[in-house]
Amino acid sequence: MADRETNRIEAFSDGVFAIAITLLVLDLKVPRDLLAGQQLADVLLAQWPAYLAFLTSFATILIMWVNHHRMFSFIRRPDAQFLYANGLLLFVVTLVPFPTAVLAEYFEKPGARTAGLLYGGTFVLGSIAYNVLWRAAIGRGGRLLRSGVSPEHLAQMTRSYLWGLPMYGLATAAALVSPHLTILICLGLWVFWVVAARNV
């Protein structure tokens, strides 16, 4: 019964991740009614900020999903606190397409710094939500966890999740200098999470 409940929650969460990651593509526009002298290739290339924002957000949601899936492999049975914490994370996941669209639109326009702050700040919220969810999972004597999980493994995962908040905070602050730095740090963090996942 506990496994079925956990699987149901994970399936619902997977659906939210899938919808959020799919919505990202809606900001990629098909050029229509080209003006005289315009080349399709040039118009497509001019949309490069949208491609970059799409790539960064897709990669970030992907790694969020991978970590969420790994976390659920440790969960034996959820409780109300865990469910609400999971809901908080899903709330942030559903927000990601909006700052992605804002960043793509304003990347090289006045307001780019605000767009970068909004974008990075969303992932700061995501990092907070992840840590809240993980604390809900391992708290109260670990009674939600499956048996046989070593304390060392749990400690290692806890440390890896803690990296997100200061690093995404740095990415957000970097928007005050340039949104290019925000994107660069977010992409670098994606590489970091991929490497870290291999060691956990």
Secondary structure by P-SEA (a helix, b strand, c coil): caaaaaaaaaaaaaaaaaaaaaaccccccccccccccccaaaaaaaaaaaaaaaaaaaaaaaaaaaaaaaaacccccccaaaaaaaaaaaaaaaaaaaaaaaaaacccccaaaaaaaaaaaaaaaaaaaaaaaaaaaaccccccccccccaaaaaaaaaaaaaaaaaaaaaaaaccccaaaaaaaaaaaaaaaaaaaaac
